[in-house]
Amino acid sequence: MIVVKMGGAQGVNLSAVCQDVAELIRQGEAVVFVHGGSNETNELSEKLGMTPRFITTVTGFTSRYTDRKTLETFCMATAKINMTLVEHLQKAGVNALGLSGVDGKLLCAKRNEAIKIVENGKRMVIRDDFTGKIEQVNAGLIQMLLSAGLTPVIQPMAISEAGDALNVDADRAAAIIAGAIHAQQLILLTHVPGLLRSFPDESSLITHIDRRSVETALEVAEGRMKKKVLGAIEALELGVEKIVFADGRVEHPLLGALGGQGTTIS
Amino acid sequence: MIVVKMGGAQGVNLSAVCQDVAELIRQGEAVVFVHGGSNETNELSEKLGMTPRFITTVTGFTSRYTDRKTLETFCMATAKINMTLVEHLQKAGVNALGLSGVDGKLLCAKRNEAIKIVENGKRMVIRDDFTGKIEQVNAGLIQMLLSAGLTPVIQPMAISEAGDALNVDADRAAAIIAGAIHAQQLILLTHVPGLLRSFPDESSLITHIDRRSVETALEVAEGRMKKKVLGAIEALELGVEKIVFADGRVEHPLLGALGGQGTTIS
């Protein structure tokens, strides 16, 4: 079983990814797809006259400030990506089925009810944020879909205990899903060749990281890559054997990643 | 088994509908939900600076002109409705799962490749429209979800033979789904008390129509109600025993409809 995560398709060779998924399925592999949509949410927000706002927690992580209106925009932008992915997979002969973590309580999360942030050097607490931390995965639902020959394509949302939809980080969602369904491999597709020792110099690619020293990767990782490394650490802890940060822009993004391209953590 | 169809929630008492669904499920009934989203698509289109365009076929039916951009807007607007419905159902204790007709090839349709329309009195042919006519329902997928204790909430899109998403009429989708899964009853919720002999006079409600004379209802129906009557005719032909046009604004929209309120066709 392989979990594949890709961003909102920007820069990624979508049809190449879908061809690879079809090939893996032909080889008897089961694939679960998770996608993001941060850039598309920004674009849609701007078109709708809303200014995306990002918050930085006191511990140094940056995430989207998600009030209800932003959550709805996030839902719409990621739904469009989801549909496009399902269409591409269907065209490649894969019977894909899109769903979000809200559906069938696929991803249950604890809502972030009080986020301590730093803004302009001042500490503040945000209380109307619809984001959360995934605590449970309905692995049975994913297994049922896979057994029926369906390939799940998962929109990065979760459901809170109160039944509200939440925006969750797609990289970490993919990691937790991979752990819950006992996937052997997790491939995180990006628009760089993998983890770079000196970003953005692509020739400084780190090809392999020993699982025992994965924490050191956190020091090298820049920006969004930090969350991918956190996802990788989480996946390792949950029993996933191999994580690959791979280039989604190339001809065979998945077959390449499984063949040693990108950054492999194992 | 009951199929419930509602519009995009405008005017409909959403929490009352969801409470009724929960009550029906407690009574051992299986429910499948289908929703529309025409008004919400118009609103989103306008916010995005697009002017919704409607076309009238030479046979007199009006529908949305759906180029790819409009299809994506339709996808986003109906995805938001879908999520909101799933949230409401989850809050009412119903384990709802949203999906569109594209997912798992739930609804396979023949794309309208050449639509003959009349515009400003002139006949024209439209060839870039992403709409279609449903030809096949993946009833097995719906059955699988129901057997797993899930309540499907279906977004009105279908997949073409070429693997493209299509905009389909939600009333007729609900009718065809009801037929395919051998539902006994189909409830079409509206923001009027049912079929009115002289629209919009609500006191002219027709409470019962014999299934043998349902075609006469087409003469009475105005605007959108015409498609609901067409859906009812289709559902009857497919073996559905009872169709109700019911008021979605009241306290018990579904229990009321099953108890004889609205317009019953049987």
Boltz contact constraints between the chains, C-beta under 6 A:
constraints:
  - contact:
      token1: [A, 47]
      token2: [B, 48]
      max_distance: 6.0
  - contact:
      token1: [A, 48]
      token2: [B, 47]
      max_distance: 6.0
  - contact:
      token1: [A, 72]
      token2: [B, 80]
      max_distance: 6.0
  - contact:
      token1: [A, 75]
      token2: [B, 80]
      max_distance: 6.0
  - contact:
      token1: [A, 75]
      token2: [B, 83]
      max_distance: 6.0
  - contact:
      token1: [A, 76]
      token2: [B, 76]
      max_distance: 6.0
  - contact:
      token1: [A, 76]
      token2: [B, 79]
      max_distance: 6.0
  - contact:
      token1: [A, 76]
      token2: [B, 80]
      max_distance: 6.0
  - contact:
      token1: [A, 79]
      token2: [B, 76]
      max_distance: 6.0
  - contact:
      token1: [A, 79]
      token2: [B, 79]
      max_distance: 6.0
  - contact:
      token1: [A, 80]
      token2: [B, 72]
      max_distance: 6.0
  - contact:
      token1: [A, 80]
      token2: [B, 75]
      max_distance: 6.0
  - contact:
      token1: [A, 80]
      token2: [B, 76]
      max_distance: 6.0
  - contact:
      token1: [A, 83]
      token2: [B, 75]
      max_distance: 6.0
  - contact:
      token1: [A, 83]
      token2: [B, 165]
      max_distance: 6.0
  - contact:
      token1: [A, 86]
      token2: [B, 102]
      max_distance: 6.0
  - contact:
      token1: [A, 87]
      token2: [B, 163]
      max_distance: 6.0
  - contact:
      token1: [A, 87]
      token2: [B, 165]
      max_distance: 6.0
  - contact:
      token1: [A, 90]
      token2: [B, 163]
      max_distance: 6.0
  - contact:
      token1: [A, 91]
      token2: [B, 163]
      max_distance: 6.0
  - contact:
      token1: [A, 97]
      token2: [B, 103]
      max_distance: 6.0
  - contact:
      token1: [A, 97]
      token2: [B, 104]
      max_distance: 6.0
  - contact:
      token1: [A, 98]
      token2: [B, 103]
      max_distance: 6.0
  - contact:
      token1: [A, 102]
      token2: [B, 86]
      max_distance: 6.0
  - contact:
      token1: [A, 103]
      token2: [B, 97]
      max_distance: 6.0
  - contact:
      token1: [A, 103]
      token2: [B, 98]
      max_distance: 6.0
  - contact:
      token1: [A, 104]
      token2: [B, 97]
      max_distance: 6.0
  - contact:
      token1: [A, 104]
      token2: [B, 150]
      max_distance: 6.0
  - contact:
      token1: [A, 150]
      token2: [B, 104]
      max_distance: 6.0
  - contact:
      token1: [A, 163]
      token2: [B, 87]
      max_distance: 6.0
  - contact:
      token1: [A, 163]
      token2: [B, 90]
      max_distance: 6.0
  - contact:
      token1: [A, 163]
      token2: [B, 91]
      max_distance: 6.0
  - contact:
      token1: [A, 165]
      token2: [B, 83]
      max_distance: 6.0
  - contact:
      token1: [A, 165]
      token2: [B, 87]
      max_distance: 6.0
